[in-house]
Amino acid sequence: MATDSPLDAEERVRLLLAQVPALMWTTDAQLRFTSSHGSALAPPSFAPDHMLGRTLYELLGTDNSSHPVVAMHLAALAGTPATGEVRFADRDFHCSVQPLTKTGDAATGTVGIAIDVTERKRSEEEVRRQRSLTRAMTATLADGLLVIDERLDVTFANEAAERMLGINLGEILGRNIYDLMRPIRHDGMPITAGDSDMLAALRRGKSASSDPVRPTSYTRRDGTRFPVLVTAAPIVGEHGSSGAVFSFRDISDAHTMQQELVAATERARRRELALTTLWRLVGRQDLDPGTLSHAILIEGGRALGLERGSVVHVDGELCVVDYLENFGDPSRYARLPLAESAAELVLSHGQTYSSPDLAQVEKGRHRLAVTEHGIRAYIGAMFRVGKRTYVLSFASATPHEKPFDEEDHTYIELLAGFFSRHLLTRQQQEWIVELASIDPLTGLPNRTFFSRYISDRISGEQEGETGFAVLAIGLDRFKAINSALGHNAGDRILLEASARMRGIVRGDAVLARLGDDEFAVLLPHLSSRYAAEHVARRICEALAAPFIVGDETVHLSASVGVVITKDHTHTDELLLQADVAMHRVKDDGRNGFRIYSNDLALQVSRRRRLETGLRKAIANQEFTLVFQPFVNLVSHSVVGAEALIRWQRPGFGVVNPDEFIGLAEESGLIVPIGSWALAAACAQAKHWSALGMALRIAVNISARQLQDPSFLSEVEEALAQSGVDPSMIGLEITESVAVVDLLATRRILQHCRDLGLRIALDDFGTRYSSLAYIRELPIDTIKVDRRFVEGLPADRTSAAITRAIIAFGSSLGFDTLAEGIETAEQEHWLAREGCRTAQGFLFAKPMAPAAFEQWLDAWPHRSTVA
């Protein structure tokens, strides 16, 4: 059997090279082809029998040495390999040409290989075309479009996404989508990949959309945020989700419109509620015009977004103020010429008139109402009652954001109608009895009505048939807030507080205002102790919520005393017991409630006996004065003394002032006691002056005394009766007393200064220490409280505070007096720091007049008034 002869090595190589899917060749130094191999992928012109013996120039049909293929071969002959892509015979090739050398010799020719990349180039071009088409299509979208891979990295972003995020494409691609967008929920909490509901849905292969009502917010490069509506769809492959497409739309305008709609709806709701409330007030005849006006101006101003409100009437050529809210001192606006007022604009217009800024209105910009009273935004409505013409108006010291609309005009016209109707009704009927039973501010029953109601209710019940409870409610720190923000703000807080409690006290329970910041509740037919505790707890919670007064946020709390009984106890006894329980809560730190118990009953009994004893003490003159000297720390001379009251109670000895002064304040007995003390101090000062003892006597004055209408006349009478030089008498008030009613306090103290008395501020730095009220009060001396002095000089905090008080007093021209000096170290330290005067046990304890005179005779330094 014949067999084919085996192929030699050269033949095998040639067959092998013929199968390679490329074109391979060699040339000599003249670029004449010496070999050619490759598969059928090569075009016919590259066939070996066509190429061998021909030069590269002949094959290409050119003699240009800069032709890309020629240039690569020439570079290879020069010893430098060359590569590149060329197009030949309507095909694209990737060529590589290497020098053909023997070891160590120069190139004797070239060896080249060309791979046909025509189809690859076509595929790449198609990919580029598709990408260009995609970008062109997505560039027309107003929505942002992002594509992410399975690692959450962005692989594509359209122009809208770049624009909305403020980031160019190069900075977007490859970034984690959550790091890029920094999404935030509607409640302000950031969204991470770990807690994203949308991402969780995508990973399950489901599309997802965000909530249009509570949209997500994305963050721009500059840190600003904008609300978006997001839609996402997963890219699902053979092996599950391999990424996702995110489409997001900036809904700032829509969200703003939605918020404006919500705001408008809320505004309408508030106005409706306000109108309903006012309508009920108008329908009641127990309110005077002032109370209703206050309610209309408060509610109307709140609804219109304007802080000032007024009701004026026209009297010839004058505009006369009837009611003002948040305008300050009413005297500034009294009998303003009508032509200078804003009300005249309403009258000349003939109907409701408004302007977002009167300073921009030709007829209004030069009026006193604008130039001096600072009215900018303004809306007013005219109404008539009988022959008198009124204007109800609201204003603001700043321009309004946008013009008032028809709804605003309708609203103020309704308010004007309310006021007109009420005035007409008031002219027709008088409801004296009801007025005597209703608190004019809140519309709640007052103390008289409440006491009568409890008595009637209890007397109508069978003995022990059912339990009932009385709650005494005191607003904590209200007096300080009322003084700091003003009475108008305090009235608003009381109205809001009563409204909150009305929402809790339902059914046949009764809520009343007993006076100032005190309220009371009767809970009849009480099912259990826990029912009363539940009401007390809810009242505490309701009054602990912040109060919004204009631009101020006020935090209050309530102390509640609860009496639970089945006995037909007298009404006054019930109120006293509840009041005692309430004050125990205040003593324990406020903001809570306490049930009246037997322990508290003992306190009530003792308090009643003590109060009875106080009344007898006033009648029997059981009070005496003791005196503690003031010593000048520079000259060590005695310059005065503080008069301190003592009660010599028969059968009990000396009663500590701490035990009865507080009770005297609460019961009002401090007024006659303080009056006696002032007269006695003046008489003692006159007596010592006649003996050649020139001493200034300081007398403590309580808040109840300052509030008493007869206080100034009592001061003048004490000075006149004693004949003492007024400069020898000083009045001492504490910070808490000073801020009870700052305007009234300033007026009273200034009158005392005008008489010649000196004024000292006691306990400075222990309570409010507001520079605002210090500036308002006519003060001569600041007393450094013993709580700061007792730590001197070792306590660094006490030293720093005391040093600051002394420096503060010196800078304002006040004298400083330190109390509670017990050691020589304290005396020396205070003297070095510039404190002028001191008192304390180091010098002497409080002494009776005779003992004081003996002590003064033994004192080595001359006495004189500083």
MIZADREN-849767 format. One line per field, with one value per residue (C-alpha): residue number from 1; residue in one letter; y, z negated, x negated. Coordinates in steps of 0.25 Angstrom, whole numbers, m for minus. Each point is the difference from the previous one (the first is absolute). Example, Ala and Ser with C-alpha at 12.3 -4.5 7.8 and 13.67 -1.06 7.14 Angstrom:
<recs>
nr = c(1,2)
rest = c(A,S)
yy = c(m18,14)
zz = c(m31,2)
xx = c(m49,m6)
</recs>
This chain:
<recs>
nr = c(1,2,3,4,5,6,7,8,9,10,11,12,13,14,15,16,17,18,19,20,21,22,23,24,25,26,27,28,29,30,31,32,33,34,35,36,37,38,39,40,41,42,43,44,45,46,47,48,49,50,51,52,53,54,55,56,57,58,59,60,61,62,63,64,65,66,67,68,69,70,71,72,73,74,75,76,77,78,79,80,81,82,83,84,85,86,87,88,89,90,91,92,93,94,95,96,97,98,99,100,101,102,103,104,105,106,107,108,109,110,111,112,113,114,115,116,117,118,119,120,121,122,123,124,125,126,127,128,129,130,131,132,133,134,135,136,137,138,139,140,141,142,143,144,145,146,147,148,149,150,151,152,153,154,155,156,157,158,159,160,161,162,163,164,165,166,167,168,169,170,171,172,173,174,175,176,177,178,179,180,181,182,183,184,185,186,187,188,189,190,191,192,193,194,195,196,197,198,199,200,201,202,203,204,205,206,207,208,209,210,211,212,213,214,215,216,217,218,219,220,221,222,223,224,225,226,227,228,229,230,231,232,233,234,235,236,237,238,239,240,241,242,243,244,245,246,247,248,249,250,251,252,253,254,255,256,257,258,259,260,261,262,263,264,265,266,267,268,269,270,271,272,273,274,275,276,277,278,279,280,281,282,283,284,285,286,287,288,289,290,291,292,293,294,295,296,297,298,299,300,301,302,303,304,305,306,307,308,309,310,311,312,313,314,315,316,317,318,319,320,321,322,323,324,325,326,327,328,329,330,331,332,333,334,335,336,337,338,339,340,341,342,343,344,345,346,347,348,349,350,351,352,353,354,355,356,357,358,359,360,361,362,363,364,365,366,367,368,369,370,371,372,373,374,375,376,377,378,379,380,381,382,383,384,385,386,387,388,389,390,391,392,393,394,395,396,397,398,399,400,401,402,403,404,405,406,407,408,409,410,411,412,413,414,415,416,417,418,419,420,421,422,423,424,425,426,427,428,429,430,431,432,433,434,435,436,437,438,439,440,441,442,443,444,445,446,447,448,449,450,451,452,453,454,455,456,457,458,459,460,461,462,463,464,465,466,467,468,469,470,471,472,473,474,475,476,477,478,479,480,481,482,483,484,485,486,487,488,489,490,491,492,493,494,495,496,497,498,499,500,501,502,503,504,505,506,507,508,509,510,511,512,513,514,515,516,517,518,519,520,521,522,523,524,525,526,527,528,529,530,531,532,533,534,535,536,537,538,539,540,541,542,543,544,545,546,547,548,549,550,551,552,553,554,555,556,557,558,559,560,561,562,563,564,565,566,567,568,569,570,571,572,573,574,575,576,577,578,579,580,581,582,583,584,585,586,587,588,589,590,591,592,593,594,595,596,597,598,599,600,601,602,603,604,605,606,607,608,609,610,611,612,613,614,615,616,617,618,619,620,621,622,623,624,625,626,627,628,629,630,631,632,633,634,635,636,637,638,639,640,641,642,643,644,645,646,647,648,649,650,651,652,653,654,655,656,657,658,659,660,661,662,663,664,665,666,667,668,669,670,671,672,673,674,675,676,677,678,679,680,681,682,683,684,685,686,687,688,689,690,691,692,693,694,695,696,697,698,699,700,701,702,703,704,705,706,707,708,709,710,711,712,713,714,715,716,717,718,719,720,721,722,723,724,725,726,727,728,729,730,731,732,733,734,735,736,737,738,739,740,741,742,743,744,745,746,747,748,749,750,751,752,753,754,755,756,757,758,759,760,761,762,763,764,765,766,767,768,769,770,771,772,773,774,775,776,777,778,779,780,781,782,783,784,785,786,787,788,789,790,791,792,793,794,795,796,797,798,799,800,801,802,803,804,805,806,807,808,809,810,811,812,813,814,815,816,817,818,819,820,821,822,823,824,825,826,827,828,829,830,831,832,833,834,835,836,837,838,839,840,841,842,843,844,845,846,847,848,849,850,851,852,853,854,855,856,857,858,859,860,861,862,863,864,865,866)
rest = c(M,A,T,D,S,P,L,D,A,E,E,R,V,R,L,L,L,A,Q,V,P,A,L,M,W,T,T,D,A,Q,L,R,F,T,S,S,H,G,S,A,L,A,P,P,S,F,A,P,D,H,M,L,G,R,T,L,Y,E,L,L,G,T,D,N,S,S,H,P,V,V,A,M,H,L,A,A,L,A,G,T,P,A,T,G,E,V,R,F,A,D,R,D,F,H,C,S,V,Q,P,L,T,K,T,G,D,A,A,T,G,T,V,G,I,A,I,D,V,T,E,R,K,R,S,E,E,E,V,R,R,Q,R,S,L,T,R,A,M,T,A,T,L,A,D,G,L,L,V,I,D,E,R,L,D,V,T,F,A,N,E,A,A,E,R,M,L,G,I,N,L,G,E,I,L,G,R,N,I,Y,D,L,M,R,P,I,R,H,D,G,M,P,I,T,A,G,D,S,D,M,L,A,A,L,R,R,G,K,S,A,S,S,D,P,V,R,P,T,S,Y,T,R,R,D,G,T,R,F,P,V,L,V,T,A,A,P,I,V,G,E,H,G,S,S,G,A,V,F,S,F,R,D,I,S,D,A,H,T,M,Q,Q,E,L,V,A,A,T,E,R,A,R,R,R,E,L,A,L,T,T,L,W,R,L,V,G,R,Q,D,L,D,P,G,T,L,S,H,A,I,L,I,E,G,G,R,A,L,G,L,E,R,G,S,V,V,H,V,D,G,E,L,C,V,V,D,Y,L,E,N,F,G,D,P,S,R,Y,A,R,L,P,L,A,E,S,A,A,E,L,V,L,S,H,G,Q,T,Y,S,S,P,D,L,A,Q,V,E,K,G,R,H,R,L,A,V,T,E,H,G,I,R,A,Y,I,G,A,M,F,R,V,G,K,R,T,Y,V,L,S,F,A,S,A,T,P,H,E,K,P,F,D,E,E,D,H,T,Y,I,E,L,L,A,G,F,F,S,R,H,L,L,T,R,Q,Q,Q,E,W,I,V,E,L,A,S,I,D,P,L,T,G,L,P,N,R,T,F,F,S,R,Y,I,S,D,R,I,S,G,E,Q,E,G,E,T,G,F,A,V,L,A,I,G,L,D,R,F,K,A,I,N,S,A,L,G,H,N,A,G,D,R,I,L,L,E,A,S,A,R,M,R,G,I,V,R,G,D,A,V,L,A,R,L,G,D,D,E,F,A,V,L,L,P,H,L,S,S,R,Y,A,A,E,H,V,A,R,R,I,C,E,A,L,A,A,P,F,I,V,G,D,E,T,V,H,L,S,A,S,V,G,V,V,I,T,K,D,H,T,H,T,D,E,L,L,L,Q,A,D,V,A,M,H,R,V,K,D,D,G,R,N,G,F,R,I,Y,S,N,D,L,A,L,Q,V,S,R,R,R,R,L,E,T,G,L,R,K,A,I,A,N,Q,E,F,T,L,V,F,Q,P,F,V,N,L,V,S,H,S,V,V,G,A,E,A,L,I,R,W,Q,R,P,G,F,G,V,V,N,P,D,E,F,I,G,L,A,E,E,S,G,L,I,V,P,I,G,S,W,A,L,A,A,A,C,A,Q,A,K,H,W,S,A,L,G,M,A,L,R,I,A,V,N,I,S,A,R,Q,L,Q,D,P,S,F,L,S,E,V,E,E,A,L,A,Q,S,G,V,D,P,S,M,I,G,L,E,I,T,E,S,V,A,V,V,D,L,L,A,T,R,R,I,L,Q,H,C,R,D,L,G,L,R,I,A,L,D,D,F,G,T,R,Y,S,S,L,A,Y,I,R,E,L,P,I,D,T,I,K,V,D,R,R,F,V,E,G,L,P,A,D,R,T,S,A,A,I,T,R,A,I,I,A,F,G,S,S,L,G,F,D,T,L,A,E,G,I,E,T,A,E,Q,E,H,W,L,A,R,E,G,C,R,T,A,Q,G,F,L,F,A,K,P,M,A,P,A,A,F,E,Q,W,L,D,A,W,P,H,R,S,T,V,A)
yy = c(0,13,11,15,5,8,15,7,11,12,m6,m2,15,5,m8,5,14,m1,m3,12,10,12,4,m2,4,4,10,2,14,5,m4,m11,m11,m12,m9,1,m9,1,m5,3,12,8,6,m6,11,m5,m14,m5,m2,15,5,m7,7,13,12,7,12,m8,m8,13,8,11,6,9,m4,7,m10,m7,m14,5,8,m11,m9,11,2,m15,0,11,m9,5,m9,6,m2,6,m2,2,m1,m8,m6,4,m7,5,m7,1,m1,m2,0,m4,1,m13,m1,m10,0,13,5,11,m3,m8,1,0,m10,4,m5,6,m4,3,9,4,m7,5,14,m1,m5,11,10,m6,1,14,4,m7,8,13,m3,m4,13,8,m6,2,14,4,m5,10,m11,m5,m14,m8,m15,m7,m14,m10,7,12,8,9,m4,10,14,9,15,3,m8,8,13,m3,m5,10,m10,m3,m14,m3,2,m8,m13,m11,7,m8,6,2,7,9,3,0,m2,4,m4,10,0,5,m14,m4,m13,m10,m13,m8,6,4,m6,3,m7,m12,m1,1,m12,m8,3,10,14,11,14,11,6,13,5,m1,0,m3,11,m1,9,8,2,14,m7,5,m10,m2,m9,m11,m10,m13,m12,m12,m13,m11,m5,m15,m10,m15,0,10,15,6,14,10,13,12,11,12,13,13,3,13,8,m11,m2,15,1,m12,7,13,m8,m6,13,7,m12,2,15,m2,m10,9,12,m9,m4,14,5,m11,4,15,m3,m7,12,9,m8,1,12,m2,7,14,7,0,m15,m2,10,m7,m14,6,7,m12,m10,9,4,m15,m4,12,m2,15,2,14,2,12,5,16,9,13,12,12,2,m9,m15,m5,m13,m9,m13,m3,m13,m1,15,3,13,4,14,1,m2,9,9,m1,9,m8,4,m5,m14,m13,m1,12,m8,m10,11,7,m13,m2,m15,m10,5,m7,2,m10,13,14,5,m3,7,15,3,m7,1,14,m2,m1,m14,m4,9,0,m11,m10,m6,m7,m11,4,m5,7,m1,11,m3,9,m1,10,14,m4,m5,m10,m6,m14,m2,m9,4,m4,8,m8,m1,m12,m10,1,8,m3,m8,0,m11,10,11,m9,m5,14,4,m12,5,14,m6,m7,12,8,m10,m1,15,1,m11,6,13,m8,m8,m1,m13,5,m13,m9,10,m2,m15,m1,3,11,m5,m15,m1,m10,0,9,m3,5,m9,m12,1,2,m12,m9,3,m2,m13,m5,4,m7,m14,m10,m2,m9,m4,3,5,12,8,14,3,13,3,10,4,m1,12,8,13,0,m3,10,11,m3,m1,10,m2,m1,m13,m4,1,m8,m11,0,m1,m12,m7,1,m5,m12,m3,1,m11,m9,4,m6,m3,5,4,15,8,14,10,5,11,4,m14,m9,m9,m10,m12,m7,m15,m4,m15,m5,m15,m2,7,m4,9,12,m4,m2,14,6,m7,4,15,m1,m6,10,12,m5,1,13,13,8,15,7,m3,m6,m14,0,m13,m1,m11,m1,m4,m7,m3,m10,m2,m12,m2,m5,10,12,9,15,6,9,m12,m8,11,2,m15,0,12,m6,m12,9,8,m13,m4,14,m2,m14,6,2,m7,m10,m3,m5,m5,7,m10,0,5,12,2,2,11,6,0,6,10,4,2,8,9,2,3,10,8,1,4,12,4,m2,6,m12,3,7,4,m4,7,m6,11,3,2,8,m9,11,9,m11,10,m4,6,m6,m12,m9,m1,m14,m4,m10,m6,m1,m10,m1,m15,m3,10,5,m5,m2,9,m11,m6,11,10,m10,m2,15,2,m10,5,14,3,5,13,5,m7,7,13,m1,m3,12,9,m6,1,15,3,m8,8,13,m4,m4,13,8,m7,3,m14,3,m13,m4,m11,m10,m6,m13,2,m11,m2,1,13,6,m5,6,13,7,m3,14,7,m9,4,15,m1,m8,11,11,m6,m3,13,m8,5,m9,m2,m8,m11,m11,m10,m14,m8,m14,m3,m8,11,10,m8,m3,12,8,12,2,m3,10,11,m3,m1,13,7,m5,5,14,0,m2,m14,m10,m13,m13,m13,m12,m14,5,m11,m11,0,8,10,6,12,5,2,5,11,3,1,12,m7,5,m12,m15,m10,m12,m12,m8,m13,6,6,m12,m8,12,0,m15,m3,5,0,8,9,2,3,10,7,1,6,10,4,1,9,9,2,4,9,m8,m3,m14,m6,m15,m7,m12,4,m10,0,10,m7,3,15,2,m7,8,13,m3,m3,14,m4,13,m5,m13,m6,m13,m8,4,14,m2,m9,7,8,7,15,1,m11,7,13,m7,m7,12,8,m11,0,7,7,13,m3,8,m1,m5)
zz = c(0,4,m10,2,m2,m13,1,m2,m11,10,6,m14,m4,13,m2,m14,4,11,m11,m9,1,4,11,m2,9,1,9,3,m2,13,m6,10,m5,m2,m7,m2,m9,m6,0,10,m8,8,13,14,2,m12,6,m1,16,1,m11,2,8,m1,m8,m10,9,11,m9,m5,13,m6,m1,m12,m12,m9,3,m14,4,7,m12,m9,9,1,m15,m2,10,m9,m12,m6,m1,5,m2,5,6,15,10,13,11,m8,m12,m14,m5,m12,5,m8,7,m6,5,6,m5,m3,m14,m2,14,7,5,13,3,m8,m5,m1,m5,3,m7,7,m10,9,m7,m14,5,5,m13,m8,9,m2,m15,1,9,m10,m12,8,3,m15,m5,11,m4,m15,2,4,m13,m11,m11,m5,4,m7,3,m11,0,m11,m8,0,8,11,14,7,m2,9,1,m8,m12,2,0,m12,m9,5,3,13,6,m3,m14,0,7,m10,m12,m10,2,m15,m2,13,m3,m15,m1,m12,m4,m2,m15,2,m3,10,9,1,8,m12,m3,14,3,15,1,m8,11,11,m6,0,15,m2,5,m10,m2,m11,m7,7,m13,m8,10,m1,1,8,m3,10,1,m7,m12,3,1,9,m1,10,5,3,9,1,8,m2,12,m1,7,1,m14,m7,m2,6,m3,1,8,m9,5,m9,2,m7,m6,m7,7,m2,m15,m2,6,m9,m12,3,2,m14,m6,7,m5,m14,1,4,m12,m10,5,m1,m14,m4,6,m7,m13,2,4,m13,m7,7,m4,m14,m8,m11,7,1,13,m5,m2,13,7,m6,5,14,1,m5,9,12,0,m2,12,9,m4,m6,m14,m2,m1,m3,m1,2,2,7,m8,10,6,m11,m1,m14,m5,m6,m1,3,1,0,3,m13,m8,5,m4,13,9,m8,8,13,11,9,13,m7,m3,8,m3,9,12,m4,m1,13,7,m4,m3,m5,3,0,4,m2,m2,m3,2,15,1,4,m9,m12,0,m7,m11,m14,m1,10,m4,m15,m4,10,7,13,3,m3,2,m5,0,m3,m8,m7,m13,m1,4,m2,10,m4,7,m4,6,m1,3,m1,m1,12,14,4,9,10,2,m9,8,0,m10,m10,3,m3,m13,m5,4,m8,m12,1,1,m13,m7,5,m4,m14,m2,4,m9,m11,2,m2,m12,m13,m6,m13,m8,10,1,m15,2,12,2,11,6,2,m1,m11,m13,m10,m15,m4,10,m3,m15,1,10,m9,m12,9,5,m13,m7,10,m2,m10,m11,4,13,10,m1,7,1,1,7,m2,11,0,12,m3,2,7,m7,5,14,m1,m4,10,12,m4,m4,14,1,m14,4,13,m9,m9,11,6,m13,m3,14,m3,m13,6,10,m13,m9,6,m4,m12,m6,m1,3,m7,0,m15,3,7,3,m8,5,m7,5,m7,4,m5,0,m1,3,m7,m5,13,8,m7,2,14,2,m8,8,13,m4,m4,14,8,m7,1,16,5,2,12,m2,12,3,m14,m4,m15,m9,m12,m10,m10,m14,m4,m14,m1,m11,1,m10,m2,m12,2,m4,1,14,m6,m8,13,7,m11,0,15,m1,m11,9,12,m8,m5,15,2,m12,5,14,7,13,m7,m9,m14,m7,m13,m12,m15,m1,8,m8,m12,8,3,m14,m4,11,m5,m14,4,9,m11,m9,10,0,m15,1,9,m10,m12,5,m2,10,m3,8,m1,7,6,3,14,m1,9,4,2,m12,m8,m4,m3,12,m3,m3,5,m7,m2,m5,m12,m5,m16,0,m14,m5,12,m2,13,13,11,11,10,m6,1,11,11,m6,m2,15,5,m10,3,m14,4,4,m14,m6,10,m2,m15,2,9,m10,m11,8,3,m15,m4,10,m4,m15,3,8,m12,m8,10,6,15,5,13,m3,11,0,8,9,6,13,m6,m6,13,6,m10,5,m14,0,4,m9,m12,3,1,m13,m7,4,m4,m14,m4,6,4,11,12,4,m13,4,11,6,3,11,5,15,0,m5,10,12,m4,7,6,4,m12,m9,7,m1,m15,m3,8,m9,m12,6,2,m14,m4,m4,5,7,m2,8,m9,4,13,9,m7,9,13,1,13,5,6,m13,m7,10,m2,m15,m8,m9,m9,m6,3,m11,2,m5,m12,9,8,m12,m9,10,0,2,3,9,14,5,m11,1,15,m1,m11,7,12,m8,m6,13,6,m11,1,15,m2,m11,m11,m14,m3,m14,m4,m10,m8,m4,m11,2,0,13,7,m5,5,14,2,m4,10,11,m2,m8,m8,m10,m8,m11,m7,m13,1,m5,m7,0,1,m13,m7,1,m14,2,13,m7,m10,11,8,m12,m1,15,1,13,2,7,12,12,12)
xx = c(0,m6,m1,m2,m14,m1,m1,m13,m1,1,13,6,m3,6,13,1,m2,10,11,m4,12,m9,m10,m15,m11,m15,m7,m15,m7,7,13,2,9,m8,11,15,9,14,14,11,4,m10,5,m4,m10,m8,m1,m15,m1,5,m10,m13,m10,8,m4,9,1,5,10,5,m1,m7,m14,3,m9,10,11,3,m4,m13,m3,1,m9,m10,0,m2,m12,m6,1,13,12,13,15,13,13,2,11,m3,9,12,m4,m6,m13,m8,m15,m13,m13,m13,m15,m6,m14,m11,m6,m7,2,8,14,m1,15,13,10,15,13,14,13,13,8,11,11,m5,m1,15,4,m7,6,14,m3,m4,12,9,m6,1,14,3,m6,7,13,m2,m5,14,5,4,m2,m13,m4,m11,m4,m7,m7,1,m10,9,m10,5,m3,8,6,8,m1,12,m7,m13,8,9,m11,m10,m11,m6,0,m14,2,13,m5,m5,5,10,14,2,m13,4,14,0,15,8,14,11,m2,m15,m6,m11,2,m11,m1,3,14,4,14,m2,m13,6,11,m10,m8,12,2,11,2,3,4,m1,12,4,7,m13,m11,m14,m10,m13,m13,m7,m15,2,7,14,11,12,12,1,10,m8,3,m10,0,m9,m9,3,m10,m1,m6,9,m1,m12,3,11,5,4,9,2,8,m2,13,m4,11,10,m4,0,14,4,m6,7,13,m2,m3,12,9,m6,2,14,2,m6,8,13,m4,m3,13,8,m7,3,14,3,m7,9,12,m3,4,m10,m11,m3,m5,m14,m1,7,m9,m13,5,3,m13,m8,8,1,m15,m4,8,m5,m14,0,m5,7,15,9,14,2,11,1,3,1,m15,m6,m2,3,m6,9,m8,m14,m8,m15,m2,m6,3,15,m3,m9,12,10,8,m8,4,9,m8,m13,6,1,15,3,m5,12,10,m4,0,14,m2,m10,m14,m14,m14,m12,m9,6,m14,2,14,m1,12,m6,m15,m1,10,m3,6,m12,m11,1,9,m7,12,m4,10,14,15,12,15,10,13,11,7,11,m6,m14,m10,m10,m13,m5,m14,m12,m14,m15,m13,m5,5,9,m5,11,13,12,10,15,1,m8,10,12,m7,m2,14,6,m9,5,15,m3,m5,12,10,m6,0,15,4,m8,8,13,m3,m8,m4,m5,3,m7,m12,m2,m2,m8,m15,m1,m12,2,15,m1,8,m7,m3,14,7,m8,2,15,0,m7,9,12,m5,m4,13,8,m7,4,m11,m11,8,m11,m15,m4,m14,m5,m12,m8,m9,m12,m8,m15,m9,12,m3,m14,4,11,m9,m11,9,11,15,5,m9,4,15,m2,m7,12,10,m8,m2,15,3,m9,7,14,m4,m3,11,13,14,5,m13,m3,m12,m2,m11,m2,m9,m13,m7,9,11,9,8,12,1,14,5,m14,m1,m14,m12,m7,10,m5,m14,2,6,m11,m11,6,1,m15,m3,8,m6,m14,1,m6,8,m3,2,m4,m14,m3,1,4,m1,9,4,11,1,13,6,11,10,9,11,15,2,8,m12,2,m4,m11,m6,m1,m7,m9,m4,m2,m8,m9,m2,m3,m11,m6,m2,m7,m9,m4,m4,13,5,9,11,3,12,4,m3,0,m14,4,12,m9,m7,13,4,m13,1,14,m5,m12,9,9,m12,m5,13,0,m14,3,11,m8,m13,m8,m11,m13,m12,m14,m12,m13,m10,m6,m15,m9,m12,m9,2,7,10,14,9,13,8,11,13,4,14,2,13,1,11,6,m2,m9,m12,m7,6,m10,3,m1,12,9,m5,4,14,2,m4,11,11,m3,m3,m14,6,4,m12,m9,7,m3,m14,m2,6,m8,m13,2,3,m13,m8,5,m2,m15,m2,4,m10,m11,0,0,5,7,11,3,14,4,12,8,7,14,m4,m4,13,8,6,m2,m15,m5,10,m5,m15,3,9,m12,m10,10,4,m15,m6,m12,m9,4,m15,m1,10,m3,9,m5,7,m4,m1,12,8,m6,5,14,5,m12,7,8,m13,m8,11,1,m15,m2,10,m7,m13,6,4,m15,0,m11,3,m8,2,m1,m5,m6,m5,9,12,1,m11,5,m8,13,8,m13,0,15,m1,m4,m10,m11,m6,m2,m1,m8,7,m6,0,m11,m7,0,m10,m10,m11,m3,11,m4,14,5,m12,2,15,m2,m12,9,12,m9,m6,14,5,m12,1,14,m3,7,m4,m3,4,m4,8,m3,m15,m4,m16,m11,m5,14,m1,m14,3,12,m7,m11,10,6,13,3,10,3,8,m1,m2,m15,4,13,13,14,2,12,m1,m6,m10,m4,m3,m9,m7,m2,m6,m10,m3,m14,3,9,13,5,8,m8)
</recs>
